[in-house]
Amino acid sequence: MSSWLPSLNGLRAFESVSRHLNYRKAAEELHVSPGAANQLVRKLEDALGGPLLEKKGRKLVLTPIGAVGREGLSLPFRQIADTVERMRAMTSAQRFVVTTTPSFAASWLVPRLERFKEANPGIDVLIDSTPQIVDMEVGVADVGIRFGVKDHGDLTFFRLFDEELCAFCSPRLVEGPPEITSLDHLEDAKLLRWDLTQFHWAENTRKWNYWKHWLTKMGAESVTPGDGLRFSDYNLAVQSAVAGQGFIIGSPRVLHDLIEAKLLVNPFGRGVATDIGYDLVVNEVALERAEVAAFVSWIMTEAGVVTGHSDPV
């Protein structure tokens, strides 16, 4: 297999154009002129021996070759950008990295983060949202927020809150038709599922996201769960529920803002207490930094933690 690679500038230019399908927007992102972005893509096409983009009417579309390129290049370039951000964060005394799942970042952490910024204007926080558990012992991140992980190794950790799981849906699903009034009605409802099979850390949490297990814990073991869409990204499952496409199993704490906005409701008024929760983890070296300590104190206050330190569950 040949190890030859075309120009990385050309690959980067194409990746940007393939996302925006617009040379002007890609040029703004790359800090070059639209003509320069176009020229880089043309040179890449010449090197590869085939067109990557073509005009259809006024629209720019990907060719089959371009579609393959976009699929294969987007993730690596995003990972490179994230790595560079983490490297920059390590060079700033007032900057640190927080790693957490995309769902927790989007639903709970990011909507509250402005309050931390207002109280600490000189501190920069980089949110590294990833479904993977990163190795904090080697400094990949300074602070982590983990869900359902029982072994944190030698890291210092604080329980932010225990997990309770309820069924949520759009208010219009409850109103019907057909009207949803009892757990029995879930046999005919669309039940959205979060697929955790790809994540090794999810051994402790996977069962709690099975509808059959949840229904059994709710005392409705005779109910056979209905069909529904399956997602590898929990955020997409939440969006699907908000759009009225079915029911989702979720945490009242994590989905608090959507519930307050009446975008999601719990039609059954109760849920299931679990043996898992959300933990804040940090290594001792990072905790000695004033900006990290300030963040730890702030997030524990946001979560309503009084004493904070807890034993593994």
C-alpha positions as CSV (number, residue, x, y, z in Angstrom):
1,M,0.0,0.0,0.0
2,S,1.4,3.4,-1.0
3,S,2.3,5.8,1.8
4,W,2.1,8.8,-0.5
5,L,-0.1,11.6,0.8
6,P,-1.2,14.7,-1.1
7,S,-0.8,18.2,0.4
8,L,-2.1,18.5,4.0
9,N,-3.2,22.1,3.2
10,G,-5.2,20.7,0.3
11,L,-6.8,18.1,2.5
12,R,-7.6,20.6,5.2
13,A,-9.1,23.0,2.6
14,F,-11.3,20.3,1.1
15,E,-12.5,19.1,4.5
16,S,-13.6,22.6,5.4
17,V,-15.3,23.1,2.0
18,S,-17.0,19.7,2.2
19,R,-18.6,20.7,5.5
20,H,-19.7,24.1,4.4
21,L,-20.3,23.3,0.7
22,N,-19.3,27.0,0.3
23,Y,-15.9,28.3,-0.6
24,R,-16.4,31.7,1.0
25,K,-17.3,30.2,4.4
26,A,-14.5,27.7,4.2
27,A,-12.1,30.5,3.3
28,E,-13.2,32.5,6.4
29,E,-12.5,29.4,8.6
30,L,-9.1,28.9,7.0
31,H,-8.2,32.6,7.0
32,V,-7.5,32.6,3.3
33,S,-9.3,34.0,0.2
34,P,-12.0,32.0,-1.5
35,G,-9.8,31.8,-4.6
36,A,-7.0,30.3,-2.5
37,A,-9.4,27.7,-1.0
38,N,-10.6,26.9,-4.5
39,Q,-7.1,26.5,-5.8
40,L,-6.1,24.2,-2.9
41,V,-9.0,21.9,-3.7
42,R,-8.3,22.0,-7.4
43,K,-4.7,20.9,-6.8
44,L,-5.9,18.1,-4.5
45,E,-8.3,17.0,-7.3
46,D,-5.4,16.9,-9.7
47,A,-3.3,14.9,-7.3
48,L,-6.1,12.4,-6.7
49,G,-7.1,12.2,-10.4
50,G,-10.8,12.9,-9.9
51,P,-13.3,15.6,-9.0
52,L,-14.3,16.1,-5.4
53,L,-17.0,18.7,-5.8
54,E,-19.3,19.8,-8.6
55,K,-21.9,22.4,-9.2
56,K,-25.6,21.5,-9.5
57,G,-27.5,24.6,-10.3
58,R,-26.3,27.1,-7.8
59,K,-25.4,24.5,-5.2
60,L,-22.0,22.9,-4.6
61,V,-22.3,19.2,-4.0
62,L,-19.9,16.3,-3.2
63,T,-19.0,13.8,-5.8
64,P,-18.9,10.1,-4.7
65,I,-15.1,10.5,-4.3
66,G,-15.7,13.7,-2.3
67,A,-18.2,12.0,0.0
68,V,-15.7,9.3,0.9
69,G,-13.1,12.0,1.6
70,R,-15.4,14.0,3.8
71,E,-16.4,10.9,5.8
72,G,-12.8,9.9,6.4
73,L,-11.3,13.3,7.0
74,S,-13.8,15.1,9.3
75,L,-13.1,13.1,12.4
76,P,-9.2,13.2,12.2
77,F,-9.2,17.0,11.6
78,R,-11.6,17.5,14.5
79,Q,-9.4,15.3,16.7
80,I,-6.3,17.3,15.6
81,A,-8.1,20.6,16.5
82,D,-9.2,19.3,19.9
83,T,-5.6,18.1,20.6
84,V,-4.2,21.5,19.7
85,E,-6.7,23.2,22.0
86,R,-5.7,20.9,24.8
87,M,-2.0,21.7,24.1
88,R,-2.8,25.4,24.3
89,A,-4.7,24.9,27.5
90,M,-1.6,23.3,29.1
91,T,0.5,26.4,28.3
92,S,-1.9,28.8,30.1
93,A,-1.8,29.1,33.8
94,Q,-5.4,30.3,33.8
95,R,-6.8,27.7,31.5
96,F,-7.8,24.1,32.1
97,V,-9.6,21.2,30.4
98,V,-12.8,19.6,31.5
99,T,-13.7,16.2,30.0
100,T,-17.3,14.9,30.1
101,T,-19.8,13.2,27.9
102,P,-21.4,15.2,25.1
103,S,-24.9,14.7,26.6
104,F,-24.0,16.0,30.0
105,A,-22.0,18.9,28.5
106,A,-24.9,19.9,26.2
107,S,-27.8,19.3,28.6
108,W,-26.4,20.4,32.0
109,L,-22.8,21.9,32.1
110,V,-22.7,24.3,29.1
111,P,-26.0,26.1,29.9
112,R,-24.6,26.9,33.4
113,L,-21.0,27.6,32.4
114,E,-21.6,31.3,31.8
115,R,-22.2,31.8,35.6
116,F,-18.7,30.4,36.2
117,K,-17.2,32.8,33.6
118,E,-19.0,35.7,35.2
119,A,-17.6,34.9,38.6
120,N,-14.1,34.1,37.2
121,P,-13.5,36.3,34.2
122,G,-9.8,35.6,34.0
123,I,-10.2,31.8,33.7
124,D,-10.7,30.0,30.4
125,V,-12.4,26.6,30.4
126,L,-12.0,24.1,27.5
127,I,-14.8,21.6,27.4
128,D,-13.6,18.3,25.8
129,S,-16.9,16.5,25.2
130,T,-16.2,12.8,24.4
131,P,-18.1,9.6,25.2
132,Q,-14.7,7.9,26.0
133,I,-13.0,7.9,29.4
134,V,-9.7,9.8,29.1
135,D,-6.6,9.1,31.1
136,M,-6.4,12.0,33.5
137,E,-3.3,10.6,35.2
138,V,-1.2,11.7,32.2
139,G,-2.7,15.2,32.1
140,V,-5.0,14.8,29.1
141,A,-7.6,16.7,31.1
142,D,-7.6,18.5,34.5
143,V,-11.2,17.8,35.5
144,G,-13.6,15.0,34.5
145,I,-17.3,14.5,35.0
146,R,-18.1,10.8,34.7
147,F,-21.3,8.9,34.6
148,G,-21.8,5.4,36.1
149,V,-18.0,4.7,36.5
150,K,-17.4,2.9,39.8
151,D,-13.6,2.7,39.7
152,H,-11.8,6.1,39.5
153,G,-8.3,4.7,40.4
154,D,-6.2,7.1,42.4
155,L,-8.2,10.2,41.3
156,T,-10.0,12.4,43.9
157,F,-13.7,12.3,43.3
158,F,-16.9,13.9,44.5
159,R,-20.4,12.7,43.9
160,L,-22.3,15.5,42.2
161,F,-25.7,13.7,42.3
162,D,-27.2,10.2,42.3
163,E,-29.1,9.1,39.3
164,E,-32.8,8.8,39.0
165,L,-34.3,7.7,35.7
166,C,-37.7,8.6,34.4
167,A,-39.5,8.4,31.1
168,F,-39.8,11.7,29.3
169,C,-41.5,12.8,26.1
170,S,-42.9,15.8,24.3
171,P,-46.1,17.2,26.0
172,R,-48.0,16.7,22.7
173,L,-47.4,12.9,23.0
174,V,-49.0,12.8,26.4
175,E,-52.1,14.7,25.1
176,G,-52.5,12.2,22.2
177,P,-54.3,10.9,20.5
178,P,-53.9,8.3,21.9
179,E,-53.6,9.8,25.4
180,I,-50.8,8.5,27.6
181,T,-52.0,7.8,31.1
182,S,-50.3,4.7,32.3
183,L,-47.2,2.6,31.8
184,D,-49.3,0.0,29.9
185,H,-49.6,2.5,27.1
186,L,-45.8,2.2,26.4
187,E,-46.5,-1.1,24.6
188,D,-47.9,0.9,21.7
189,A,-45.6,3.9,22.0
190,K,-42.3,4.7,20.2
191,L,-39.5,4.1,22.7
192,L,-36.2,5.8,21.9
193,R,-33.0,3.8,22.8
194,W,-29.5,4.9,23.6
195,D,-27.0,2.2,22.4
196,L,-24.1,1.9,24.8
197,T,-22.7,-1.3,23.5
198,Q,-19.7,0.4,22.0
199,F,-18.5,1.9,25.3
200,H,-16.5,-0.3,27.6
201,W,-17.1,2.0,30.6
202,A,-20.9,1.6,30.3
203,E,-21.0,-1.9,31.9
204,N,-22.5,-0.4,35.0
205,T,-25.0,1.9,33.2
206,R,-26.1,-0.2,30.2
207,K,-28.9,-2.1,32.0
208,W,-30.5,1.1,33.2
209,N,-31.0,2.2,29.7
210,Y,-32.9,-0.9,28.7
211,W,-36.7,-0.2,28.7
212,K,-37.5,-3.7,29.9
213,H,-35.2,-3.3,33.0
214,W,-36.7,0.2,33.7
215,L,-40.3,-1.0,33.4
216,T,-39.5,-3.9,35.7
217,K,-38.1,-1.6,38.3
218,M,-41.2,0.6,37.9
219,G,-43.4,-2.4,38.8
220,A,-44.6,-2.9,35.2
221,E,-42.7,-6.1,34.4
222,S,-45.7,-7.4,32.3
223,V,-45.4,-4.5,29.8
224,T,-43.6,-5.3,26.6
225,P,-41.6,-2.3,25.4
226,G,-42.7,-0.9,22.0
227,D,-40.4,-0.3,19.1
228,G,-38.5,2.9,18.3
229,L,-35.4,4.6,17.0
230,R,-31.9,3.7,18.3
231,F,-29.1,6.2,18.8
232,S,-25.4,6.0,19.5
233,D,-25.5,9.7,20.5
234,Y,-27.7,10.5,23.5
235,N,-28.1,14.1,22.4
236,L,-29.8,13.0,19.2
237,A,-32.1,10.8,21.3
238,V,-33.0,13.8,23.4
239,Q,-33.7,15.9,20.3
240,S,-35.8,13.2,18.9
241,A,-37.9,13.1,22.1
242,V,-38.3,16.9,22.1
243,A,-39.5,16.6,18.5
244,G,-42.2,14.3,19.6
245,Q,-40.8,11.1,18.0
246,G,-41.0,9.0,21.1
247,F,-40.2,8.4,24.8
248,I,-36.7,8.6,26.3
249,I,-35.2,7.3,29.6
250,G,-33.5,10.3,31.2
251,S,-32.3,12.0,34.4
252,P,-34.5,14.8,35.8
253,R,-31.3,16.6,37.0
254,V,-29.6,16.4,33.6
255,L,-32.7,17.3,31.6
256,H,-33.8,20.0,34.1
257,D,-33.6,22.9,31.7
258,L,-35.7,21.1,29.0
259,I,-38.3,20.1,31.6
260,E,-38.4,23.7,33.0
261,A,-39.0,24.9,29.4
262,K,-41.9,22.4,29.1
263,L,-40.2,20.8,26.1
264,L,-40.1,17.4,28.0
265,V,-42.5,16.0,30.6
266,N,-42.7,13.0,32.8
267,P,-46.2,11.7,32.3
268,F,-46.0,9.2,35.1
269,G,-44.8,11.5,37.8
270,R,-42.2,9.2,39.2
271,G,-39.0,7.3,38.3
272,V,-36.5,4.7,39.4
273,A,-33.6,5.3,41.8
274,T,-30.4,3.7,40.5
275,D,-27.0,2.6,41.9
276,I,-25.1,4.9,39.6
277,G,-24.5,8.7,39.5
278,Y,-22.4,11.6,38.2
279,D,-18.9,12.0,39.7
280,L,-16.5,14.9,39.5
281,V,-13.0,13.6,39.3
282,V,-9.7,15.4,39.5
283,N,-6.0,14.5,40.2
284,E,-4.3,16.0,43.2
285,V,-1.8,18.0,41.1
286,A,-4.5,19.7,39.1
287,L,-6.5,20.4,42.3
288,E,-3.6,22.5,43.6
289,R,-4.2,25.0,40.8
290,A,-6.4,27.9,41.9
291,E,-8.4,27.9,38.7
292,V,-9.2,24.2,39.0
293,A,-10.1,24.5,42.7
294,A,-12.4,27.4,41.8
295,F,-14.2,25.3,39.2
296,V,-14.5,22.3,41.5
297,S,-16.0,24.6,44.2
298,W,-18.4,26.2,41.7
299,I,-19.7,23.0,40.1
300,M,-20.3,21.4,43.5
301,T,-22.4,24.4,44.5
302,E,-24.3,24.2,41.2
303,A,-25.0,20.5,41.8
304,G,-26.1,21.2,45.4
305,V,-23.3,19.3,47.0
306,V,-22.8,20.2,50.7
307,T,-19.8,18.2,51.9
308,G,-18.9,16.7,48.6
309,H,-16.4,13.8,49.2
310,S,-18.0,10.4,48.8
311,D,-17.0,6.8,48.7
312,P,-17.3,4.7,45.6
313,V,-20.8,3.3,45.1
